[in-house]
Amino acid sequence: MHDTVTMFVNGQAMSGGELNDALTGARFLGPIRTAPRYRFYSFHDRFPGLLPTREGGWPVPGEIYEITYRDLREKLLPREPAELELSAIQLEDGRGSLSMVCRRPPATGPGIHEITAPGGWRAHLASSAPREA
């Protein structure tokens, strides 16, 4: 009986992020991108969200981990924002994986905006960081 699943992460749970400690018991399988079926949003630059779409999607970069159901349930999911929910997504190579996605299409406005672009979450944060004079 298998007690592990794959989990695609694209924000703070990636290596170096503040939620990555929730994946300490997981096996890192490497960097990967989603199929070009998703739009990508920033929520106040605190966390990103994938939104499945039929048109205008992009392959969002992230990382994939093999994680036990127990660690998923007890370590990672309790720390995920209420705006996101667990779902199955499609990866660039055609495989499926679990991932967090937007519960509903975000109402863009102050602090919530689309960041669908080649660089993903890390590139977004780097481009929105305050510049030193």
C-alpha positions in Angstrom: 0.0 0.0 0.0 1.4 3.4 -1.0 1.1 6.1 1.5 2.8 8.9 -0.5 1.6 11.3 -3.2 3.4 13.9 -5.3 2.8 17.6 -4.3 3.6 20.5 -6.7 4.5 23.7 -4.8 5.1 27.1 -6.4 5.3 29.6 -3.6 6.5 29.7 0.0 6.8 25.9 0.3 9.6 25.8 -2.4 13.1 25.4 -1.2 14.2 28.4 0.7 10.6 29.5 1.4 9.1 30.0 4.8 6.8 27.0 4.5 9.5 24.6 3.1 10.1 23.2 6.6 6.7 21.5 6.3 8.4 19.4 3.6 11.4 18.3 5.6 10.2 14.6 5.6 9.3 14.7 1.9 11.6 13.6 -0.9 12.5 16.4 -3.3 12.0 15.2 -6.9 13.2 18.4 -8.6 12.0 21.5 -10.4 9.1 21.2 -12.8 6.5 23.3 -14.5 2.7 22.9 -14.8 1.0 22.3 -18.2 0.2 25.6 -19.8 -3.3 25.5 -18.3 -3.0 27.9 -15.4 -3.0 31.6 -14.6 -0.9 32.7 -11.6 -1.9 35.3 -9.0 -0.1 37.1 -6.1 -2.0 37.7 -2.9 -0.4 40.8 -1.3 3.1 39.3 -2.3 2.6 36.9 0.7 1.7 33.8 -1.4 0.7 32.9 -5.0 -2.3 31.0 -6.3 -2.8 28.8 -9.4 -6.1 29.2 -11.3 -7.0 26.6 -13.9 -8.1 28.2 -17.1 -9.1 27.1 -20.6 -7.4 30.1 -22.3 -4.4 32.2 -21.7 -2.6 29.8 -19.4 1.1 29.5 -18.8 3.5 26.7 -17.6 4.1 27.9 -14.0 7.5 26.9 -12.5 7.7 25.2 -9.2 9.0 22.1 -7.4 7.7 18.6 -6.9 7.9 16.5 -3.8 6.9 13.0 -2.8 5.2 13.4 0.6 3.3 11.1 2.9 -0.4 11.7 3.4 0.3 12.2 7.1 2.8 15.0 6.5 0.5 16.5 3.9 -2.4 16.5 6.3 -0.5 17.4 9.5 2.4 19.7 8.4 1.6 21.4 5.1 -2.2 21.8 4.6 -2.8 23.4 8.0 -0.4 26.2 7.0 -1.9 26.9 3.6 -3.9 30.1 3.2 -7.7 30.0 3.3 -7.8 31.4 -0.3 -6.3 28.1 -1.6 -7.6 24.5 -1.7 -6.0 21.2 -2.5 -6.6 19.9 -6.0 -5.1 17.8 -8.8 -3.2 19.6 -11.5 -1.4 18.6 -14.7 2.3 18.9 -15.0 4.2 20.0 -18.2 5.2 16.3 -18.9 1.6 15.2 -18.7 1.7 13.6 -15.2 -0.8 14.6 -12.6 0.1 15.9 -9.1 -1.6 17.4 -6.1 -1.2 21.2 -5.6 -2.8 24.1 -4.0 -5.1 26.2 -6.3 -7.3 29.2 -5.9 -10.7 28.3 -4.3 -12.4 30.8 -6.7 -11.1 33.3 -9.3 -9.5 36.1 -7.3 -11.1 39.5 -7.3 -8.1 41.5 -8.5 -7.6 44.8 -6.8 -5.3 46.3 -4.2 -2.7 43.6 -3.3 -4.2 40.9 -5.5 -3.0 40.8 -9.1 -2.2 38.4 -11.9 1.5 37.5 -12.2 1.2 34.9 -15.0 4.7 35.2 -16.6 7.6 32.9 -17.3 9.6 33.5 -14.1 7.0 32.3 -11.5 6.9 33.3 -7.9 10.6 33.9 -7.2 10.9 36.1 -10.3 7.8 38.1 -9.3 9.2 38.7 -5.8 12.6 39.7 -7.1 11.0 42.2 -9.6 8.7 43.7 -6.9 11.4 44.1 -4.3 12.2 47.7 -3.3 15.2 49.0 -5.2 18.0 50.5 -3.3 19.0 54.1 -4.3 
